[in-house]
Amino acid sequence: MNIVDSSCWLEYFAGTRVGDEVAHIIEDTGHLLVPSIMIYEVFKKILLELDEDKALFAIAHMKQGNVINLDTDVAIYAAKIGKENKLPMADSIIYAVNQKYDATLWTQDKHFQDLPSVRYFEKA
């Protein structure tokens, strides 16, 4: 299973080099997990920078993967992971889902850089 972090989703939608590198992961929707907090992050960023139609288009694409909603168990696990790894709330939730489902996280976020099961890309 794979999780593509918001930073890489945005690169994918922008058609950048990193976006091209994660395209095969995103397009393999049967093995793609999408934590619901990521839908918030991507929608808000595209809404602010472009417009609502483009943001809705992006979210429709993201929802082709397996959306993982925040439940009590993941919330508690995320709080523990956040404390242990000094992660902000959204990153804690994303990484908790990553660990719960034994997935690989594809990201450009330095908070994740040295954590297990992470594929990190330097920002251009």
N, C-alpha and C positions, 0 to 999 in steps of 0.2 A: 504494500500500500504506500501511497505517496500523499504528501501535503505540499502544496505550492503556496508559499507565504505571499501576503499582499504585495510586497515589493516586486516579486517575480510575476505575479498576475498583471500588475501595471506595466511591467516591461513587455510582457506577452502582448497585451492590447496595444502597446505603442510600437510593436514590431522591431524591438531592439535586438542586439546580439544575445543578451541574456534571455530575452523573450524567445528567441529562436532555439536556444539551448534547452529551455523547459517545455517547448511546444509538444514534444512527444509525450511528456509526462501529463500535461494538461489534456491532451487529446485521448489519452487512455483512461476514459471516464470510469471504466469498471474498477480501476485501481486507484481512483482519485478521491481523497477525503477533503471536505471543505468545512472547516469549523465555522459555525454561523457568525462568529465575531469577525471573521474575515470578509464576509458579505458586507457587513457594516463598514469596515475600513475601505474596501474598494469602492463601494457605492458612494460614500462620502467624498473620497478623493476625486473621483471622476465627476461627480455632481459639482464640486467646487471649481474644478479646472476646465470642464467642458460643458455638459448639460445633462438634464435628466434622461433624455432619450438614450444617450450613449451609456449612461450609468445603468439604466434598466437593461440594455442590450448585454452589457458585461455581466450583470447578475444572472441573466437568463443562461448565459454560457456557463457560469460557475455552478449553477444549480443542476447541470448535467452530471456533475460528480455526486458523490454521496455526502449530503449535507449532514453534519454532526451538530445537533443542538446542544446548548449548554444545559446540563442537568445537574442535580445536586452532587452526585458522585464526582463528575468532572470538575465542578466548581471547587470542591474540597481538595481534590488532588492537585488542581491548578494552584491553589493557595499554598500548599506544601511545596510544590515545585518552584513557585515564585520566590518563596522564602529561601529555599536551599540555593537557588541559582541567581538570586537578586534580579528577577525578571519583572518588568511592568505587567499589569493585569492582563492585557490582551495577549501579550507574548506568553504569559503563564498558561493561559487557556489553550492557546495554539500548541504549546509544547506538551501540555497534559494530554491532549487528544493524540498528538504524535506518539507519545509513549504508550498510551492505553491501547492503541491499535498497531503497535510495533511498526510504525511507518518511517519513511525517510522524509525529512523536511528540507525543501529546496528554498533557499532564502538569500537575501542580501543584507539582512539585519545582523549587525555585529553582536547583538545580545546572544545570538544563537551560535556564533562562530565556533566555539570550542566544545559544544555539547555533543554527546553521542547521537548518532542517527541523523546528522545534519549535513547537507551538501550546501556549502557556503560559496557565494559568488561575490567577488569584489565589485563595488559600485564603480561604474565608468567615470 
